[in-house]
Amino acid sequence: MTDDILIFVEGRTGRIRLNRPKAIHALTHAMCTAMIAALTAWADDDGVDLVMIDHVDGRGFCAGGDIRLIAESAAEDGVAARAFFHEEYRLNHLLFSYAKPTIAFMDGITMGGGVGISQPCSIRVVTDRTVYAMPETGIGLFTDVGGGRYLSRMPGRTGRYVGLTGARLNGAECLATSLGTHYVAGDDVEPLKAAILGNPRGIDAALRSAITAVPAAPLLDRKADIDRLFAADRYEDILAALAADGGDWALATLKNLEGKSPRSCKVVLRLLAEAERIDDFGVEMTMEYAVAAHIIKRPDFVEGVRALIVDKDGAPRWNPANPAAVADSEVDAIFAPLAPGEAWTPLPNA
């Protein structure tokens, strides 16, 4: 067990509480392993009716994975990085296929790995403090942890926009795009948890009594522009459409994309196109693990982490820097399946 996560049963609810506030509860390998062990034990425990996932303290639910550790491994042999992804994806898959009700409180920052452990849950509570994003193109990675499935199923082309730009969505926008299932005022989160813990079988009534008026979702106001300007599956065509539009929003979006890894952006577009046709989440995880194993060998990931997390100069030197220099054959290679002994595998019976 690790002190970075608190796991216990309260009444008839299995509780998983992230406990790394200084790191905004970013996931480590040990945290993933501990969650898997608890979920596996509770699956056959008649004394547990529900699983609740939240965070103990701080300004976010979960900011992602332990990116610095993964980058350090990727700069060497990549063994620890691949092991982390393999365990994390097993956790994502276990939650996705879990037979008992699960509820995640996406209260505050919910990014990367936080998306991976909240989106598979049957109930996803968002609040006025929710900040949802998949910012991986800014560090030379891609929208993993099931992001291919979740983003590809957002309305219209909004998932492409969110995945490429790393746009931050608020709670109302998450609810409007089905990333969240219930909207609750931040001040009402703790009373809601208490009501659920007091009677987990009455969770539906507790949720109904806690939901509040939902503000407008600004993302929907931009949906027509997003659908038009992000219509292409070819990255260069999206950039050209934004430049040709010439409006303030289009040019600001273009400037945003100019700071992203061109390789990662092309990978994200390919991932969402592939994921849209995949129903089996295990197949999705197998694909995403292969992409992760290949992409961390490329220079952009280590460089992106250096620029944004280590040195914090905000000036990554992407290689290549021009989208046109990222050949289709390279993207094909990143999506190549791994050998049977290297490929991702789900937990037994999951």
CORCOR-V43301 format. One record per backbone hydrogen bond with DSSP energy under -0.5 kcal/mol. NH is the residue of the N-H (numbers start at 1). CO is the residue of the C=O. E is the energy in kcal/mol with one decimal. If there is no record, write none. Layout:
nh: {NH:NH}
co: {CO:CO}
e: {E:E}
This chain:
nh: {5:6:7:8:10:11:12:13:14:15:15:16:17:18:18:19:23:24:25:26:27:32:33:34:35:36:37:38:39:40:41:42:43:44:44:45:46:48:49:49:50:51:52:53:54:56:61:62:63:66:67:70:71:72:73:74:75:76:78:82:83:84:85:86:87:88:89:90:91:92:93:94:95:96:97:98:101:103:104:105:106:106:107:108:109:110:111:112:114:115:116:117:118:119:121:123:125:126:127:130:131:132:133:138:139:140:141:144:147:149:150:151:152:153:153:154:158:161:162:163:164:165:166:169:169:171:174:175:176:177:178:179:180:181:182:184:184:185:188:189:192:193:194:195:196:197:198:199:199:202:203:206:207:208:209:210:210:211:212:218:220:221:221:222:222:223:226:227:228:229:230:231:235:237:238:239:240:241:242:243:244:245:246:251:252:253:254:255:256:257:258:259:259:260:261:265:266:267:268:269:270:271:272:273:274:275:276:277:278:279:281:284:285:286:287:288:289:290:291:292:293:294:295:296:297:298:301:302:303:304:305:306:307:308:309:310:311:312:314:318:323:325:326:327:330:331:332:333:334:335:336:342:343:350}
co: {2:17:5:15:13:9:10:10:50:8:13:52:6:16:54:4:20:21:20:23:64:28:29:30:31:32:33:34:35:36:37:38:39:40:41:42:44:45:12:47:12:101:14:103:16:18:109:109:24:27:65:66:67:68:69:70:71:73:73:78:79:80:81:82:83:84:85:86:87:88:89:90:91:92:93:95:49:51:123:53:104:125:105:106:59:131:62:133:111:112:112:113:114:115:118:102:104:182:106:127:108:169:110:135:136:137:136:142:144:146:146:147:148:149:150:151:155:157:158:159:160:161:162:132:167:127:170:171:172:173:175:174:174:124:124:126:182:210:185:186:188:189:190:191:192:193:194:195:196:199:200:202:203:204:205:206:207:207:183:216:217:217:218:218:219:220:222:223:224:225:226:228:233:234:234:235:236:237:238:239:240:241:242:247:248:249:250:251:252:253:254:255:256:257:137:261:262:263:264:265:266:267:268:269:270:271:272:274:275:277:279:280:281:282:283:284:285:286:287:288:289:290:291:292:294:295:298:298:299:300:301:302:303:304:305:305:306:306:307:316:321:322:323:325:327:327:328:329:330:331:333:339:339:347}
e: {-1.3:-2.9:-0.5:-1.7:-2.8:-0.5:-0.5:-1.9:-3.1:-3.4:-0.5:-2.8:-2.8:-0.5:-2.6:-3.0:-1.5:-1.6:-3.5:-1.3:-3.0:-2.0:-2.4:-2.3:-2.2:-2.3:-2.2:-2.1:-2.8:-2.5:-2.0:-2.7:-1.5:-0.6:-0.8:-1.4:-0.8:-1.9:-3.1:-0.5:-1.1:-2.0:-2.9:-3.0:-2.3:-2.6:-1.3:-2.3:-2.2:-1.3:-2.2:-2.1:-2.8:-2.4:-2.1:-2.6:-1.9:-1.5:-2.4:-2.5:-2.3:-2.2:-2.4:-2.6:-2.1:-3.0:-2.8:-1.5:-2.0:-2.4:-2.5:-2.5:-2.4:-2.1:-2.0:-0.9:-0.6:-2.5:-2.4:-2.2:-0.9:-2.5:-1.8:-0.8:-1.3:-3.1:-2.5:-1.2:-3.0:-1.1:-1.7:-1.2:-0.8:-2.6:-1.4:-2.1:-2.5:-2.9:-0.6:-1.2:-2.1:-2.8:-1.6:-1.8:-1.9:-0.6:-2.4:-1.8:-2.5:-0.7:-2.1:-2.6:-1.4:-0.9:-0.5:-1.5:-2.2:-2.1:-2.8:-2.7:-2.5:-2.4:-1.8:-2.9:-0.5:-0.5:-2.2:-2.3:-2.3:-1.3:-1.4:-2.1:-1.7:-2.9:-1.6:-2.6:-0.5:-0.5:-1.9:-1.3:-1.9:-2.5:-2.4:-2.2:-2.4:-2.9:-1.9:-1.1:-0.5:-2.0:-1.2:-2.0:-2.6:-2.3:-2.0:-1.0:-0.5:-1.8:-1.3:-0.7:-1.6:-0.7:-0.8:-0.9:-0.9:-0.9:-2.9:-3.2:-1.8:-3.0:-2.5:-0.8:-0.6:-0.7:-1.4:-2.2:-2.2:-2.2:-2.2:-2.2:-2.6:-1.9:-1.6:-2.7:-2.3:-2.3:-2.3:-2.4:-2.0:-2.4:-1.8:-0.5:-1.5:-1.7:-2.5:-2.4:-2.0:-2.2:-2.7:-2.1:-2.0:-2.9:-2.5:-1.8:-2.4:-3.2:-1.7:-1.5:-1.7:-0.6:-0.6:-1.8:-2.5:-2.1:-2.2:-2.7:-2.5:-1.8:-2.3:-2.7:-2.8:-1.9:-3.1:-1.9:-1.1:-1.3:-0.7:-0.6:-2.0:-3.0:-2.3:-2.1:-2.5:-2.3:-2.4:-2.3:-3.0:-1.1:-2.5:-0.9:-0.5:-1.8:-1.8:-1.1:-0.7:-1.6:-2.6:-1.9:-1.9:-1.5:-1.0:-2.4:-1.6:-2.1}
